[in-house]
Amino acid sequence: MADIDSLREKFLSDINQAENLDQLTSVKVDALGKKGAISSELAKLGQMDADSRKQSGQLINAVKQEITSALAIKQETLAKQALELKLKSEKIDVTLPSRPAPQAKMHPLSRTMEEISAIFADMGFVIAEGPEIETDENNFTALNIPAEHPARQEHDTFYLKPDADGNRPVLRTHTSPVQIRTMRSTSPPIRIIVPGRTYRSDHDATHSPMFHQCEGLVIGPDIHMGHLKATLIDFCRSFFGVDELPVRFRPSYFPFTEPSAEVDIGCSREGGGLKIGAGDDWLEILGSGMVNPRVLENCGYDSTTTQGFAFGMGVERLAMLKYGIPDLRTFYDSDLRWLHHYGFMPHDIAGLHTGIV
């Protein structure tokens, strides 16, 4: 067994001379790998007679165990050396000057929400809030959304596990459930806006699974479409800062309002850009309408004596239009470079007590 003795001496010498973990790994493969020298010697045992196989097998396995033990000891030694070298090379010089503090900026969504709230606060609206996990009743049924409506399908709505009664809560698809909660707990008159997060199963450059809406609701006697138009025209002109901004109301359909209208603002697309104001084109920005009598009845109101209007807008869409942000997904990338470019200094933020700056 001169060969196995020479292999033993060779690999023990190679292990002893290995200077790093990579070299040691190479020695291990050469000795004990599938095609390694020791493995090859073990493969030859099948060609021997019984007595020779027993004798040679014991000797080869003893050499294998010795090499394995030497590898483990050497690996532990080299690992400690590598760690010590790394600690020395990555030490921190505490005498170096600290990094300058980052300049914090307000996110465009926060700015837009504050602007919307400030404008409607000047009109006498108050902010209402509600849970983001809602019942199917508040999110759909009370709003006159039929059972077969596409919005109630799982490809469009995030449903949660059923409760003890078998009812499946949903991540609210709009902030309208807060309107239902308010009407069921408050007597008219009502004048609220409802900013908040909403959720739908959609994701691309103009849609996000989580996004923000701001809805409004006015309930009272003798409320009519003229009040709705005046409110939204004033809002659009205040938000975009264009005194004579063209605004039009285009007939549409929503289950919870009747009649319903999409609201468009004037714009110009000359030169491939978009300029909001007087122009030869229109841009849809929100939906609105008179509250459907069925919704009023679902909330316990007498629809023959009580009327109201409602509207809803996407906060991200308004921010993209006002501040020239091309892709909705960048709102949620947590990229400080993006925030530095599109963000606002704290003293520039609109507030309920200051109005729009």
N, C-alpha and C positions, 0 to 999 in steps of 0.2 A: 504493500500500500504506500509505495514511495510517492505516488502522485498525490494522494490525499494529504500526506504530510507536507509536501511542498506547497500545496494549495493553502494549507493551514498557515504556514509561515508567511506566505505571500500576502494573504488577506489580513492577517494580524498586523503585518508591517504597514500595509496600505491604510488600515484603520488608524494606526498610531501616527502616520504622517499626514492624515487629512487635516487641512487647515480651516475648513468651513463646512457648513451643513450640506452644501451642494456637492462638494467632493465626497463627503461621507455617504450621501445618497447614491452617488455613482458606484462606490465600492460595494454597497449593499446590493445593488442591482446586479453587478458583476458576479457576486458570490451567491446570493440567494434568490435572485429573480427567476422567472420561469425558464429562461435560457442561461441562467448563471452556472458557474463551474460546479458548485456543490450540488445544485439541483440536477445537473447532468450526471454526476457520479451516483446520485440516488436512483436515477433512471436506469442505470446499468445493472442494478441489483436483480432485475427480472431475468437477466440472461445467465445468472450464476446458479450453481447447484445449491441445495439447501444449506449445507454446512458453510460454504463460502459466503452465501447470502447473509447468514446470521452473523458471522464474524465481521464481514465488511460493513454490514448495516449498523452494527453497534459502533464501529469506529467512525463511520461517516456522520452518524447522528451526534456523536460526542463532539466532533469537529464543528458541526453545524451549531450546536448549542454554545460552544465556546465563542464562535464568531458572532452569534446573536448577542451574547452577553457583552462582548467587547464593543459591538456597535451601540448598544444601549448606553454603556458607560461613556463612550466617546460623544454620543449625541447630547447627553446631559451636559457634558463639559463645554462643548461648542455652543450650545444654546445659551448657557450662562455668559460665555464670552461675547456672544452676539448681543445679548441684552445689555451688558455693561458698556459695550461700544456704542450702542444706540442711545443709552442714557447720557453718555458723555457728549455725543454729537448733537443731541437735541436739548441741551440745557438752556435755560432761560436766563438772559442777562437782565436782572431786575433794575439795573441802573439805566436802561434804555428809556427814552420818553414814551409815555402811553399814547395810544392811538387817539386822534381827536374824536370827540363825541359826535355820532351821526346826527345830521340835521333832520329832525322828525317832520313829516308832512302828513296832512290829512288826506285820506283816500277820497278819490272823486265820488264814490258812491255815498260816503258820509256827507260830503259837501252837497250833493244833489238832494239827499233826503232832508237836510237842514233847509235848503232853499225852498223845496216844495212845502215843508211844514210852515216856514215863515210866511209864505205867500197866503196860504189858506188860513193861518192864524189871524192875519190882518182882516180876513173876511168873516171872522167869528167862528171858525171851525175849531174843534178840540180833537186831540189825538186819542184814539181808542186802540186797545191792544187785546190780543187773544192768543190761545195756545197754537203751536205749530202742528201738533198732533190732534186731529179733529175727528168727529164722528161723521159717518156717511150722511146722516141726516142733515147736519149743519153745512157740510161741504157741497152736497148735491141736492138732496130731496127737497129741503126747505126753499132752495133757490130755483125750484121748478125745472130742474134738470132731469129728464126722463131716464128710466132704467137702462134703455138701449142707447143712450148717448155715447159717442166714442170717448168722451173725456172720462167715462167711468170704467173704461177697460184697463186691464193691467199693463198694456203696452204704453199707456199714457200717464198712469197714476201709480204712485208708490203706496201699496197697501201693507199694513202690519198684520201680525198674527191675530186671529180672532180672540175676543175676550171670552169670559165664562158663558155669556149668552149667545156666542156665535157671531157677534157683530165684529166686523173688521174695521179698525180705525185706519185713517189715511193721513199721510203727510199732506197738509192742505195744499190744494192746487192753485188757490188764490186767497186773497185776504177777505173775501166776501163773507166767510163764516162769522167774522167779527161783527159784520153788519147784522146778521141774524141774531147773534147773542145780544147785541145792543138793543135791537127792536123788541126782543122777547123780555128784556129786563127793564126797559125804559119807556116811559110814555112820551109822545110827541110834545113839543117840537124836538127834533134831533138834527144836529149838524156836526158830523164827525169826518175825519180822515183816518185811514187805517194803513200806515206804512209798515212793511214787514217782509220777512222771508217767505217764499213759497217754493213748491217743489213739483217738477214734472219730469217724466222720463224722456229727456231730449238733450242732445249735446252736439253743437257745431259752432261755427263762427258767430252766429247770432242767437243761439239758445244755450242754456245751461241747466243742468239738473236742479240746481238751487239758484234762485234769482230773487229779485226784490220787486214788489209792487206797492203802489199807493192807491188805495181806493177811497172814494168819498161817498157820503150818503147824507141827504137832506130829507127830512120827513116833517110834514106839517099840513095844516089846512091851506087850501088855495095855492099850493105849489104847482107850477106849470113849466112847460118846456122853455119859456122865455127866461125863467130863472136859471135853468141849466145852461142855456147858451151864454147868458151874460157872465156867469161864474167861470166857465171854461175859456171864454174869450179873454177875460181879464187875466186868468192864470197864464195862458199861453203867451200873451204879450208881456207880462211881468217876468216870466221865467226866461224867455229868450231875449228880453231887453229890446224889443222892437215895438214901438208905440203903435204903428199902423200895420201890424202883422196881419195878413189876410188869413181868416179862419173860416172854414166851411164845415157844415154838418151833412154827412152823406148817409142815407138810409141803410140800415144794416139789421142784423138779427142776433139777439142774445136771449136765452130762455128766461132770464130774470128781469128783463126790462121790456117795456112795450109802450110807445114805440122806442126803437133803438137807433143809435146813430154812431158812425165812426167820425172822429174829428180829424180833419186834415189842416195843415198849415201851408202857406205859400212858400215856395222855394225856387231857386234858380240853379241849374246844373251846367252853366256855361263853363267851358274850359275843362270839363271833366271833374270839377269840384262840386261842392254842395254849399250853397249860401242860403240861409234861412231869411225870408223876407219876401217882398214883392218880387214876383217872377212869373214864368209861364208854366210852372209845374207845381204839383202838390205832394205833400208827404204826410202819411197817416201816422198819428202819434198816440191816440188813445181811443177807448170805446166808452159809450155813455148811453143814457136813456132814462125814461120814466120808469119807476119801480113797477114791475108787473103786479097787477091786483092780486094774483094768486100768491105771490110772495108776501104781500101785506096781510092777506088772510091767514097764511101759514104762521105768521108771527103774532096773530091775535088782534090785528087792526081791522077796523071797518073800512073797506076800500071805497065805500060810497062817500065817506066824509074825509078820509085821509089820503093824501097823495105824497109823492116824493120823487126825487131823482137820484141817480147813482152814476158813478164814473170810475174808471180804473185805468192805470197807466203803468208801464214798465219803467222802473227807475233806471236800470242799465241802459235802456234805449234812449231815454232823455239825456243821460250823461254822455252817451256816445255822440249824439247829435250836437249837443251844446259845446262839448270840449274836443270834438274831432278824434275820438278814439275808434279805430277801425275794427277791432276784434273784441268781442265780449269776453272770450276766454282769458284774456290778459288781466281782467279784473281780479282773478283768483290765483294768479301765478306766484304771488308773493315775491315779485322781482323788485328789489329796492331801486334799481335803475329806472324802471317804469314808473314807480311811485315818485321818484325824484323829478321825473319829467312832467307827469300829469297831476301830481299832488298839489296841495294848497298849504300855505303857511297857516298856523292856528289863528292868527289875528285876522285872516281873510274869510273866516267861516261865517256864513249866515246863521243867525240864531233867532229863536222865537221872540227874544227881547230886543234884538237889534234890527231885524228885517234883513233884506238882501244888501250885502255890502257892495 
